[in-house]
Amino acid sequence: MSFDRLGVVGGGAWGTALAQVGASDGREVLLWAREPEVVEAINSGHENSVFLSGSKLDPAIRATGDLQELEECAAWLVVTPAQHMRAVLEAAPVGDRPLILCSKGIEEKSGLLLHAVAREACPQASIAVLSGPTFAHEVAAGLPTAVTLATGDQSLAEALRERIARPTFRIYLSDDVVGAEIGGAVKNVLAIACGIVEGAGLGQNARAALIARGFAEMRRFGLANGAKRETLAGLSGLGDLVLTCSSTSSRNYSLGKGIGEGRSAVELMSDRKTVAEGAFTAPVLTRVAEEMGIDMPVVAGVTKLLSGSAGVEQVLHELLARPPRAEAH
C-alpha cells in the first residue's frame, strides 16, 4: 500500500496540524475546509489564520472547498466535528479508500461511536482511528507527540504509520478501535468536569480525585463495550485524559472553567468558533450508560450542568453524598 498523497477532511486546528505533519517531508496534502476564508488563507499565505493562527504551513499543503477534489487522494484523515461526520462522508467520493478517523465523540442521534458511523456511511472503506494526547498548536510546531493508531488491518496500520509518522510524531499501533474511540470521547466530558472544578475554585486535590474517579468511569464504560484495559490505560485513554483535564488549551476544559465561574453553557458555546465536543457527547454518553446499567456519576453531573437542570453546588453535593464504595469499582 502506498499513500503518497493524503487528503484531510476538515480545516479546523487539528485538521490543519495533521496536514502539516503529513506534508513535513514535502509530499502533497490536500485539505478540504468548509470555510472559504480558510481555503484562501492557506493557499495564499500558508497559514490557517482562522483556526491555527501563527503556525506557518508547509507549501506542500493545498486547500480546497470542493469535496470532489479529494478523489485524487489515496487515503483521508477525517477531522470533521463528530456530529457532522456522517453528512460529510455521505457527500464525499469515498469509495474504498482508507479513512483515518481523527475526531473524538459519539454521534448524538444514534449513540454510535464514530467508526460505526463511518461504516454505515461508507461501507466499502477501510477504517482506522488516530487518537491520543494532542494539542494542535504543539503538533503543528513539531513538538514531541505520541498517538495511538487503531485498526484491525495490520498491513493498513503499518502502511499508514510509514506515511504519517515522524521523529516528533510517534505512532503506536493497536487493534482496539473501540477502546481508542471510547477513550477520546469520554475524556472530553471529564475535561469539562475538571474545568468546572478549576472555575469553581475547588482545588487541586479535587481535580486529582476527579481525574482518578473519571478514569474509573471511562474504564467501566469501555470494558462493558468491548474495549481492552491496556488501551484505556494508554495514550488514547489515560494519556489524553491527563492532558485535557489540566490545561486551558483544551476547549472542553475551558468550557467547564467558564461554567464553574458561573457562566451558562449556552452563553459560552455561542461565543466559540471552535467545537467543545464533550458538550455534545455528555448527554448521549449519559443516556447510553443508563441504558446499559453503567454507573457514571461524574458524566451524569456534567450533563446536568450543561443542560442547566442543576447548578455546581447541587451536583457537587450529589457526588459527595454518594455512599462509600471499594476503589476498584
C-alpha positions, -999 to 999 in steps of 0.1 A, spaced: 0 0 0 12 35 -8 -4 67 4 19 94 -11 -9 119 -14 -31 124 17 -64 141 20 -75 159 52 -112 163 56 -117 193 79 -99 226 82 -100 233 119 -69 235 141 -65 197 144 -70 190 107 -45 217 98 -19 204 123 -23 169 108 -19 183 73 13 199 85 26 165 98 16 148 65 34 175 44 66 178 65 86 157 42 74 177 12 47 152 0 14 167 -11 -15 171 12 -49 183 1 -70 198 29 -108 203 25 -123 231 45 -159 242 46 -149 279 52 -138 298 21 -117 321 42 -97 291 55 -91 279 19 -80 313 8 -57 319 38 -39 285 34 -34 288 -4 -24 325 -4 -5 328 29 3 292 40 -14 298 73 -48 289 88 -53 323 104 -89 314 114 -83 283 135 -45 279 139 -31 314 137 7 318 140 16 284 126 34 287 92 23 258 70 43 238 45 38 249 9 30 213 0 -4 218 17 -31 229 -7 -67 237 4 -100 232 -14 -136 238 -7 -147 211 -31 -151 176 -16 -149 160 -50 -112 171 -54 -104 146 -26 -109 118 -51 -72 125 -60 -60 113 -26 -52 77 -17 -63 80 20 -82 105 40 -77 118 76 -112 127 87 -112 156 111 -147 169 109 -167 177 141 -182 144 153 -218 155 148 -212 164 111 -191 134 101 -219 113 87 -232 141 64 -198 150 51 -188 114 44 -221 107 27 -215 137 4 -179 128 -4 -164 104 -31 -151 80 -5 -152 47 -24 -130 20 -9 -101 43 2 -90 41 38 -104 66 63 -84 75 93 -109 90 119 -92 117 139 -123 133 156 -134 123 191 -171 119 202 -203 99 199 -230 106 174 -257 123 193 -287 110 175 -277 73 170 -254 68 201 -228 52 178 -191 55 180 -176 73 150 -161 42 134 -196 27 133 -209 59 118 -182 58 91 -190 22 83 -227 30 78 -218 60 56 -190 43 37 -194 5 38 -166 -2 13 -139 19 31 -113 5 55 -114 23 89 -87 33 113 -87 56 143 -60 81 153 -63 93 189 -41 104 218 -30 134 238 -26 161 212 -29 199 213 -30 211 177 -6 240 181 21 218 196 18 192 168 20 219 141 51 233 158 68 199 156 69 194 194 72 157 206 38 139 204 28 102 207 -6 88 195 -24 56 190 -34 43 155 -60 16 159 -73 -7 131 -80 -43 127 -59 -44 94 -23 -48 103 -10 -41 68 -30 -9 66 -17 2 101 19 -3 90 15 15 57 -2 44 74 24 46 101 51 46 74 34 76 57 24 97 87 49 91 115 77 115 121 105 116 147 84 141 167 51 124 159 54 89 172 26 64 163 19 33 184 -3 6 168 -33 -11 183 -61 -33 170 -86 -19 196 -107 6 176 -135 6 202 -111 13 231 -93 41 212 -126 58 204 -141 55 239 -110 70 255 -112 100 232 -149 105 236 -152 101 274 -121 122 282 -138 152 266 -167 151 291 -143 146 320 -122 176 308 -154 197 312 -158 184 347 -122 192 356 -126 227 342 -156 232 364 -135 222 394 -110 249 384 -135 276 377 -154 269 410 -121 271 430 -124 236 444 -87 230 445 -61 207 431 -70 178 454 -105 177 440 -92 178 404 -68 149 410 -96 129 426 -119 137 397 -94 125 372 -90 92 390 -127 86 395 -134 98 360 -109 73 347 -128 46 366 -160 56 348 -141 55 314 -128 20 323 -163 8 333 -179 21 301 -151 9 279 -149 -27 293 -187 -30 290 -184 -21 253 -155 -45 245 -125 -22 249 -92 -35 262 -79 -24 296 -44 -16 281 -60 7 255 -79 26 282 -47 29 302 -27 40 272 -22 71 251 -58 73 237 -74 69 272 -55 79 303 -28 98 284 -54 120 266 -74 124 299 -44 138 318 -36 163 291 -71 177 285 -80 178 322 -52 201 331 -49 229 306 -70 258 292 -56 249 258 -83 222 259 -116 236 245 -136 212 268 -116 223 299 -121 259 290 -158 254 287 -160 238 321 -139 265 337 -164 291 324 -193 271 338 -175 268 372 -171 305 372 -209 310 369 -215 315 332 -241 294 313 -231 267 289 -253 282 262 -236 316 265 -201 300 265 -208 278 234 -224 306 214 -192 327 219 -170 300 203 -159 294 168 -145 260 177 -164 230 190 -161 216 225 -172 180 216 -177 170 252 -208 192 253 -224 170 227 -210 138 239 -221 142 276 -259 137 271 -256 108 247 -230 91 269 -252 95 299 -281 81 280 -262 51 267 -246 44 301 -281 44 318 -295 21 291 -266 -3 298 -268 0 336 -233 15 338 -226 39 367 -211 72 355 -220 98 381 -194 124 370 -206 122 334 -242 125 345 -233 155 366 -217 173 337 -249 166 316 -270 183 343 -247 213 344 -247 216 306 -285 214 304 -289 239 332 -310 215 352 -287 217 382 -260 241 395 -224 234 406 -233 232 443 -261 208 437 -241 184 415 -211 186 440 -235 178 469 -249 148 450 -214 135 442 -202 139 478 -233 123 492 -228 91 473 -223 60 496 -187 48 501 -175 20 478 -144 0 471 -120 19 450 -117 -8 424 -154 -3 414 
